[in-house]
Amino acid sequence: MPRPILRSSAATDPPNVSAHDRVYRALRQQIMHGDLPPGHALTLRGIGHSHSVSMTPAREAVRRLSAEGALTLSASGRVSTPELSNERLEELASIRALLEPELGSRALRRAHLSLIDRMEAINDANARAVNQQNPVDYIRTNLEFHRTLYLRAQSPAMLSILETVWLQLGPTMRALYTRLRRTTAPPHHRLILEALRAGDDAALRLALRTDVTQGLRHLQG
């Protein structure tokens, strides 16, 4: 039985955003942040009802998310969040391990103290999410920590590819968090911050690669 979709907040969208864009953005955020577990079934009627739109914008949003690998659409029309095989997880982990150190290195050239302070604050929020056992806030703040750094790389094509990988991993990351019952924030975030302060490119690349590979290794089991 499909669970209800969280209702989106139209007040946060600009007035010129179309109905299908609004639904797409809301669903995309839910999937990326692990609001929905792997294999979670959705219906166009349920999506439309949750977001107060007709079937057409709901269908367009699902098509866009399916093209990004965030949803699977079967021949029978069943829509669900992805359940990733170990082979697919390994592939996505490899993409992250390639892209994230490179984005971090490019960002390092434009890093400044206010960026590091911002990342410190996000990491504190990430630790609070762990203490509160809140998986969605944990995944959200973890991704925000990385994205805040990578935006400084000024490499939008690479970041767009990476965000698609994060999107596909979202439900599985939620399952991982539930299984591990994490009690501390990711330890490599501290090493990332230290490397940024020191301006150490090699240490930053290593910390980012280790953070990615150590985390995703737990997904394969």
C-alpha positions in Angstrom: 0.0 0.0 0.0 1.7 3.2 -1.1 2.4 5.6 1.8 1.2 9.2 1.4 3.5 11.8 -0.1 4.4 14.8 2.0 2.6 17.8 0.8 4.8 20.4 -0.9 4.9 24.0 0.2 3.8 26.2 -2.7 4.8 29.3 -0.7 8.5 28.5 -1.2 8.2 28.5 -5.0 8.3 31.6 -7.3 4.9 32.5 -8.7 5.9 31.7 -12.3 6.9 28.0 -11.5 4.6 25.6 -13.4 2.6 22.9 -11.6 4.7 20.1 -13.0 8.0 22.0 -12.0 6.6 22.4 -8.5 5.8 18.7 -8.1 9.1 17.7 -9.7 11.1 19.8 -7.3 9.2 18.6 -4.2 9.5 14.9 -5.2 13.1 15.3 -6.2 13.9 16.8 -2.8 12.1 14.0 -1.0 13.9 11.3 -2.9 17.3 12.9 -2.6 17.0 13.4 1.2 15.7 9.9 1.9 12.1 10.8 2.7 11.1 7.7 0.8 12.6 4.2 1.3 13.8 1.9 -1.6 11.0 0.3 -3.5 8.4 2.8 -2.2 5.4 2.7 -4.6 3.8 5.9 -5.8 0.7 6.5 -7.9 -0.1 9.5 -10.1 -3.4 10.0 -8.4 -1.6 10.0 -5.0 1.0 12.5 -6.2 -1.6 14.7 -7.7 -3.7 14.7 -4.6 -0.7 15.4 -2.3 0.4 18.4 -4.4 -3.1 19.6 -5.4 -2.5 19.2 -9.1 -4.1 17.2 -11.9 -2.7 13.9 -13.3 -0.9 15.7 -16.2 1.7 17.6 -14.1 2.1 14.6 -11.9 2.8 12.4 -14.9 5.3 15.0 -16.3 7.2 15.1 -13.0 7.4 11.3 -12.8 8.7 11.2 -16.4 11.5 13.7 -15.6 12.5 11.8 -12.4 12.4 8.5 -14.2 14.8 9.9 -16.8 17.2 10.9 -14.0 17.0 7.4 -12.4 15.2 8.8 -9.3 12.1 6.7 -10.0 11.6 3.4 -11.8 8.6 3.1 -14.2 7.6 -0.5 -15.1 5.9 -1.6 -18.3 2.7 -2.0 -16.3 2.9 1.7 -15.2 4.1 1.0 -11.6 6.1 3.8 -10.2 8.5 3.3 -7.4 11.8 4.5 -5.9 14.8 2.5 -7.0 16.1 -0.6 -5.3 19.8 -0.6 -6.2 21.8 -3.7 -6.9 25.4 -4.0 -5.5 26.7 -3.6 -9.0 24.7 -0.3 -9.4 25.9 0.9 -6.0 29.5 0.2 -6.9 29.1 2.2 -10.2 27.5 5.2 -8.4 30.2 5.0 -5.7 32.9 5.1 -8.4 31.3 8.2 -9.9 31.2 10.0 -6.6 34.8 9.0 -5.8 35.9 10.5 -9.1 33.9 13.6 -9.1 33.9 14.8 -5.5 37.6 15.0 -5.0 37.9 16.9 -8.3 35.1 19.3 -7.4 36.7 19.8 -3.9 40.1 20.5 -5.5 38.6 23.1 -7.8 36.7 24.7 -4.9 39.9 24.9 -2.8 41.2 27.5 -5.2 38.3 29.8 -4.3 37.8 28.8 -0.7 37.6 31.5 2.0 37.1 31.7 5.7 33.4 32.4 5.5 32.9 29.2 3.4 34.7 27.1 6.0 32.6 28.8 8.8 29.5 28.0 6.8 30.5 24.3 6.4 31.3 24.1 10.2 27.8 25.3 11.0 26.3 22.7 8.6 28.4 20.0 10.1 27.1 21.0 13.6 23.5 20.7 12.2 24.5 17.3 10.9 25.7 16.2 14.3 22.4 17.4 15.8 20.4 15.3 13.3 22.5 12.3 14.4 21.8 13.0 18.1 18.0 13.3 17.3 18.1 10.1 15.2 16.5 12.1 12.3 17.6 10.3 9.0 16.1 12.9 6.6 17.8 15.8 8.3 21.0 13.8 8.5 21.1 13.1 4.8 20.0 16.6 4.0 22.7 18.3 6.0 25.3 15.8 4.8 24.6 16.6 1.2 24.4 20.3 2.1 27.9 20.1 3.6 29.3 18.7 0.4 27.3 20.9 -2.0 28.3 24.1 -0.2 31.9 23.3 -1.0 31.3 22.1 -4.5 29.4 25.2 -5.5 32.7 27.1 -5.1 34.2 25.0 -7.8 32.1 26.9 -10.4 31.7 23.7 -12.4 28.0 23.4 -12.9 28.1 20.5 -15.4 30.0 18.3 -13.0 27.8 19.3 -10.1 24.7 18.5 -12.1 26.0 15.0 -12.8 26.9 14.5 -9.1 23.4 15.7 -8.0 21.8 13.1 -10.2 24.0 10.4 -8.5 22.9 11.7 -5.1 19.3 11.6 -6.3 19.5 7.9 -7.2 21.2 7.1 -3.9 18.7 8.9 -1.7 16.4 6.1 -0.8 19.3 3.7 -0.3 21.1 6.1 2.0 17.9 6.2 4.1 18.0 2.4 4.4 21.7 2.6 5.3 21.1 5.1 8.1 18.3 3.0 9.5 20.4 -0.1 9.4 23.6 1.4 11.0 21.8 3.6 13.6 24.6 6.1 13.4 25.5 7.8 16.7 28.2 10.2 15.5 28.6 12.6 12.6 30.8 11.5 9.7 34.4 11.6 11.0 35.9 12.6 7.7 34.1 15.9 7.6 36.6 17.2 10.2 39.5 16.1 7.9 37.8 17.9 5.0 37.6 21.1 7.1 41.2 20.8 8.3 42.4 20.3 4.7 40.5 23.4 3.6 42.0 25.5 6.4 45.5 24.3 5.5 45.0 24.8 1.8 46.2 21.2 1.3 44.9 19.8 -2.0 46.2 16.3 -1.6 44.7 16.0 1.9 41.4 17.4 0.8 41.1 14.9 -2.1 42.0 12.0 0.2 39.4 13.1 2.8 36.6 13.5 0.3 37.4 10.2 -1.4 37.6 8.4 1.9 34.3 10.0 3.1 32.5 8.8 0.0 34.0 5.3 -0.2 33.7 4.5 3.5 30.0 5.6 3.6 28.9 3.8 0.5 30.8 0.6 1.4 28.2 0.0 4.1 25.5 0.0 1.5 26.7 -3.3 0.0 25.8 -6.2 2.2 
